[in-house]
């Protein structure tokens, strides 16, 4: 397994019995706007097999989706396929607006990387550039960041593509370091779990064992207090360039606890 894979992997034993080389990860994020208001729910699933890496996402619009997305349909979905060495194979994005839907497909064809945009009966194909090693970066699809976050390369530049740029761009990923910080106040998990037949992402040590308010009777002159949340070391990465900007924070276990674009913040739901 590549050292680049930093997602919180949840392995399903029943699947491993059939496909021993397969690993799967899932996560759910509460999405907030620049004013701090909850605006939606973001989910992704990632699968690693011997033949390649696959990841999918869906975004539900509206604050109520965090509690329950029953009866709701995602307004944005995406799917990326890569080779075992993380070489680009294809990327698809769907956007739904009412009765309308737009599909973007990015793929290599002969010597070019092309993008097909289809809406209803209308479709067009554009050439983004020559075939080369590229990575998909879209700020509203933050799960794509794990593709370029290589622990063995703290800073490097790469060719990037997305569905809005209409060309092959350039981006840089940089590891900014680790620092101890108060455990992030991640939203609590609801009874609803992420899609796919696997176990939910497990909570890690940063939240386990936090002390609650003291309930024992204290001396009259010394009121009971609540211990501060334990410090946790978060590792920070930054992606900048033609395909957009994104900050990423991960904990020592590899859980991505927070993403932040120029307009949205994604907080891991535990």
C-alpha positions in Angstrom: 0.0 0.0 0.0 1.4 3.4 -0.9 2.6 5.6 1.9 0.5 8.4 0.4 -2.7 6.7 1.7 -3.4 8.6 4.9 -7.2 8.1 5.2 -8.7 6.5 8.3 -9.0 3.0 6.9 -11.9 0.9 8.1 -11.4 -2.7 6.8 -14.4 -4.9 6.4 -13.4 -8.5 7.4 -16.0 -10.1 5.3 -14.7 -8.3 2.2 -11.1 -9.1 3.1 -12.0 -12.8 3.1 -12.8 -12.5 -0.6 -10.5 -9.8 -1.7 -7.5 -9.8 0.7 -5.8 -6.8 -1.1 -8.8 -4.5 -0.6 -9.2 -1.7 2.0 -12.0 0.8 2.4 -12.4 4.1 4.2 -15.4 6.4 4.8 -16.0 9.7 6.4 -18.7 12.3 6.9 -18.2 16.1 7.3 -20.4 18.9 8.6 -20.0 21.8 6.1 -20.0 25.4 7.2 -19.9 28.7 5.3 -17.6 31.7 6.0 -20.1 33.0 8.6 -19.9 29.7 10.5 -23.4 28.5 9.6 -24.0 24.9 8.8 -24.9 24.6 5.1 -24.7 20.9 4.3 -23.3 17.4 4.7 -20.3 16.0 2.7 -19.5 12.2 2.5 -16.9 10.2 0.8 -15.8 6.6 0.4 -12.4 5.4 -0.7 -11.4 1.9 -1.9 -7.9 0.6 -2.6 -7.4 -2.6 -4.7 -4.3 -4.1 -6.3 -5.4 -2.7 -9.7 -6.0 0.8 -8.5 -7.5 3.4 -6.2 -11.2 4.5 -6.4 -13.0 7.2 -4.5 -16.5 8.7 -4.5 -18.3 11.6 -2.8 -21.7 13.2 -2.4 -22.8 16.5 -1.0 -26.3 17.2 0.5 -27.3 20.8 0.6 -29.0 22.2 3.8 -28.3 22.1 7.5 -30.9 19.4 8.2 -28.8 16.9 6.2 -26.3 16.7 9.1 -29.0 15.2 11.3 -30.8 13.2 8.7 -30.6 13.1 4.9 -33.7 10.9 4.6 -35.7 11.9 1.5 -32.8 14.1 0.3 -30.8 13.7 -2.9 -27.2 14.9 -3.3 -26.7 18.0 -5.3 -23.1 17.2 -6.2 -21.5 13.8 -6.7 -18.1 12.8 -7.9 -16.0 9.8 -8.7 -12.3 9.4 -9.4 -10.3 6.4 -10.6 -6.5 6.1 -10.4 -4.0 3.4 -11.1 -2.1 1.6 -8.4 0.6 4.3 -8.7 -2.0 7.1 -8.4 -1.8 7.8 -12.1 -4.9 9.5 -13.4 -7.5 7.3 -15.2 -10.8 9.3 -15.2 -12.9 11.7 -13.1 -16.6 12.3 -13.2 -18.7 14.9 -11.5 -22.5 15.3 -11.5 -24.3 18.5 -10.5 -28.1 18.5 -10.0 -30.2 21.7 -10.0 -33.9 21.0 -9.8 -34.8 18.9 -12.8 -31.5 19.7 -14.6 -28.3 17.8 -14.2 -24.8 18.5 -15.6 -22.3 15.7 -16.0 -18.5 16.4 -16.4 -16.2 13.6 -17.5 -12.4 14.1 -17.6 -10.4 11.4 -19.3 -7.3 10.8 -21.4 -7.9 10.0 -25.0 -4.9 9.2 -27.2 -2.4 12.1 -26.7 -4.8 14.5 -25.0 -6.7 14.9 -21.7 -10.3 15.9 -22.6 -13.4 17.0 -20.7 -16.9 16.2 -21.8 -19.7 18.4 -20.4 -23.3 17.2 -20.9 -26.5 18.8 -19.9 -29.7 17.3 -21.2 -29.3 16.7 -25.0 -26.4 19.2 -25.2 -22.8 18.1 -24.9 -19.4 19.5 -25.8 -15.9 18.2 -25.6 -12.8 20.3 -24.9 -9.1 19.5 -24.9 -7.5 20.4 -21.5 -3.9 19.6 -22.6 -1.5 16.9 -23.5 -1.5 13.6 -21.6 0.8 13.8 -18.6 0.9 13.0 -14.9 -2.0 15.1 -13.4 -4.0 15.1 -10.2 -7.6 16.3 -9.8 -8.1 19.1 -7.3 -11.5 20.7 -6.6 -11.9 22.7 -3.4 -15.5 21.6 -2.9 -14.4 18.0 -3.2 -11.7 18.0 -0.5 -11.3 14.2 -0.3 -9.2 14.5 -3.5 -6.5 16.1 -1.5 -5.2 12.8 -0.2 -4.0 11.9 -3.7 -1.2 14.5 -3.5 -0.4 14.4 0.2 2.7 12.3 0.1 4.5 12.1 3.5 7.8 11.4 1.8 7.6 14.8 -0.1 6.9 17.7 2.2 6.6 20.2 -0.7 6.4 19.8 -4.4 4.5 21.2 -7.5 2.3 19.2 -9.8 0.0 19.5 -12.8 -3.7 19.8 -11.8 -7.1 19.6 -13.4 -10.7 20.2 -12.4 -14.0 20.8 -14.1 -13.9 24.7 -13.9 -10.4 25.5 -15.1 -10.8 24.3 -18.7 -7.0 23.7 -19.0 -4.2 21.9 -17.2 -2.9 24.1 -14.4 -0.1 24.1 -11.8 -0.4 23.7 -8.1 1.8 23.2 -5.0 1.3 21.1 -1.9 3.2 21.9 1.2 3.4 20.3 4.6 3.3 23.2 7.2 4.1 21.1 10.3 2.4 19.7 13.3 1.3 21.6 16.5 -0.5 20.7 19.6 -3.9 22.2 19.8 -7.1 21.7 21.7 -9.1 18.8 20.4 -11.5 20.2 17.7 -15.1 20.4 18.7 -16.3 18.1 15.9 -20.0 17.6 15.6 -21.4 14.4 17.2 -22.4 11.5 14.9 -26.0 10.9 14.3 -27.7 7.5 14.0 -27.5 7.8 10.3 -24.2 6.3 8.8 -22.3 7.0 5.6 -23.4 5.0 2.5 -21.8 1.7 1.7 -21.9 -1.6 3.5 -18.9 -1.1 5.8 -18.4 -0.1 9.4 -18.4 3.7 10.1 -15.1 5.5 10.7 -14.0 4.9 14.2 -13.4 7.7 16.6 -9.7 8.0 17.6 -7.9 8.9 20.7 -8.3 12.6 20.5 -11.9 12.4 21.6 -11.9 9.2 23.6 -11.6 9.5 27.4 -12.3 13.2 27.6 -13.3 14.2 31.1 -16.8 15.4 31.9 -17.8 17.9 34.5 -17.0 16.9 38.0 -20.0 15.6 39.8 -18.5 15.0 43.2 -19.3 17.4 46.0 -16.7 20.1 46.2 -15.8 22.3 49.2 -18.0 25.3 49.5 -15.1 27.7 48.7 -13.9 25.7 45.7 -16.6 25.1 43.1 -16.2 22.1 40.8 -14.6 22.8 37.4 -14.5 21.0 34.0 -11.0 19.9 32.9 -9.9 21.4 29.6 -10.0 19.3 26.5 -6.8 17.4 26.0 -4.4 18.7 23.5 -4.0 16.8 20.2 -1.3 17.1 17.6 -2.7 18.1 14.2 -0.6 18.0 11.0 -1.4 20.8 8.5 -1.0 20.8 4.8 -1.7 23.5 2.2 -2.6 23.2 -1.5 -2.5 26.3 -3.6 -2.6 27.0 -7.3 -4.6 27.3 -10.5 -7.1 24.6 -9.4 -8.0 26.3 -6.1 -6.7 26.5 -2.5 -7.3 24.1 0.3 -6.0 23.6 3.8 -6.0 20.1 5.4 -5.6 19.0 9.0 -5.0 15.4 10.0 -4.4 13.7 13.4 -1.7 11.2 14.2 -3.9 8.3 13.2 -4.4 9.7 9.7 -8.0 11.0 10.2 -8.6 14.1 8.2 -10.4 16.1 10.9 -10.8 19.4 8.9 -10.6 20.8 5.4 -10.9 24.5 4.6 -11.3 26.1 1.2 -11.7 29.8 0.5 -15.5 29.5 1.1 -16.2 26.4 3.2 -15.0 24.5 6.2 -15.5 20.7 6.5 -15.4 19.3 10.1 -15.2 15.5 10.6 -18.3 14.0 12.2 -17.4 11.3 14.7 
